[in-house]
Amino acid sequence: MSYDPNWDEWVPLDLILDERISGFLRYVKSFVMGGYQLTDPMIGLFAAVGQPGLNLAYCNGYELKQTNAVLAALADASTNYVYLHFTKTVDPGGGYSAITLDITVNQTGIDPGDAIKLGEVDTAAGVITAIREENNKYRIHTAQLDEDIDGNQYKIERLSLQRGVAFPTNPPPVQSELFWRTDLGQLYVFDGLVWQPLTAGAPPGAVIFTAGAPFLPGEVAYISAPNTVLQANATAMATAEVVGASLGIVPPLTPGSFLTWHGQTGTVFVENAGPLIPVAGQKVWLSKTVPGSVTNIPPANPCARKVLGVITDPTMYAFPGNPYVTVAWGPEPTIWIP
C-alpha cells in the first residue's frame, strides 16, 4: 500500500468521479456564511468590506475569518471588482502550513484564484456611485435520487439560520425568509415588505403601540396620539414624557412592541454626544439632540430630563457600528425646567 504525497483534494483531477462530474465540492465549499458585505463608508475611494464582529466564509475548503470591517482601496472612474482572496504558504515537509487572507481589487474582473467575488463597486469623481454585491449564499448542488433536499423524510435536529447585524439586501429577501439579528438577539421574518420580529403579540414587559414614524430598535418613544408614539426628545415637555423603548424595527403606521415595565431589561440607542464611553452602573437620560436616543452624559440641568434607567451591560456598544447598551428600565417622573 502506498499514498500519493502530491494528492490535493482541491485539484479537479484528484476528485473522485461523482465530485469531478458534478463540481459538488467546488460549488458547495465556496460561500459566505456571515458578513463580508460591501458598504460605502463615505470617505472617498474606499469600500468597507465586512461588518462589526465575525465575518466568516469558506473557499475551496479553507475557512476565512475576519473580525470587523476593513477598507479596500478603489480606482477612480472605474468598475472595481472586489474579491476575498487568500494565498497559501508552502510547508517544506509537504502541503501547506498557513494561509494569508487579503482583499483583492482589480478593474479587469479576472478571478485571482482561491477567491470569492464579493461584488462590484463603481466610482466617479472621487466617490462611490454604485455597489452591486454578489450572491454568495450557501447553495445545494443538483439533487440526486438518494438525497432528501426537501427535508420531508428526515427531521431536522439542528438548524442554523443566516445571521448578522444588518438585514440582507442582495439578493433581495423573499416572503417568509428568516434572519437572526445577532446585535438584537431577535429572530425576524420578511413579510414581503419589511422584516417583522417573530413575537406572538407583545413579549413580557412590553406594550403594543402604533408607530407614527419608522422606529429603529432601542429608540425611545412618547405618546403623540391615542395609542401612537413618536421618537422622544428633551426639547419640550410634551415630547419628554418617555413611555417605552422599541424592541425592534417598526415601520410607520404599524403596531410594534415597546418596553414599558419598570425593572425589565432592554436595549436602547445611545447618541454619540461626547467621549464618555458607556459603563455598567451609569444612568441614562433622554437626549436633547438626537430624537429617540438616550445619553449617558449627565445633563447640565438634571431636572429638565428624567432618568430612564441604569446600564446593566455596555459590552455590545461600538460607535458607529452598534450604538446600543442594555439598561434596567425605570423612567422617573419628568420635572420640566426649560
Stockholm file with secondary structure:
# STOCKHOLM 1.0

chainA/1-338         MSYDPNWDEWVPLDLILDERISGFLRYVKSFVMGGYQLTDPMIGLFAAVGQPGLNLAYCNGYELKQTNAVLAALADASTNYVYLHFTKTVDPGGGYSAITLDITVNQTGIDPGDAIKLGEVDTAAGVITAIREENNKYRIHTAQLDEDIDGNQYKIERLSLQRGVAFPTNPPPVQSELFWRTDLGQLYVFDGLVWQPLTAGAPPGAVIFTAGAPFLPGEVAYISAPNTVLQANATAMATAEVVGASLGIVPPLTPGSFLTWHGQTGTVFVENAGPLIPVAGQKVWLSKTVPGSVTNIPPANPCARKVLGVITDPTMYAFPGNPYVTVAWGPEPTIWIP
#=GR chainA/1-338 SS CCCCTTCCTTSGGGSCHHHHHHTHHHHHSSEEEECCCEECCSSSSEEEESCSSEEEEEETTEEEEEESCEEEECCTTSEEEEEEEEEEEECTTSSEEEEEEEEEEESSCCCCSSEEEEEEEEEETTEEEEEEECCCCCCCCCCCTTCCTTCSSSCCSCCCCCEESSCCCSSCCCTTCEEEETTTTEEEEECSSSEEECCSSSCTTEEEEEESSCBCTTCEEEEEETTEEEECCTTSTTTCCEEEEESSCBCTTCEEEEECCTTCEEEEEBCCCSSCCCCTTCEEEECSSSTTCEESSCCSSGGGSCEEEEEEECTTCBTTTBCEEEEEECCCCCCCCC
#=GC SS_cons         CCCCTTCCTTSGGGSCHHHHHHTHHHHHSSEEEECCCEECCSSSSEEEESCSSEEEEEETTEEEEEESCEEEECCTTSEEEEEEEEEEEECTTSSEEEEEEEEEEESSCCCCSSEEEEEEEEEETTEEEEEEECCCCCCCCCCCTTCCTTCSSSCCSCCCCCEESSCCCSSCCCTTCEEEETTTTEEEEECSSSEEECCSSSCTTEEEEEESSCBCTTCEEEEEETTEEEECCTTSTTTCCEEEEESSCBCTTCEEEEECCTTCEEEEEBCCCSSCCCCTTCEEEECSSSTTCEESSCCSSGGGSCEEEEEEECTTCBTTTBCEEEEEECCCCCCCCC
//
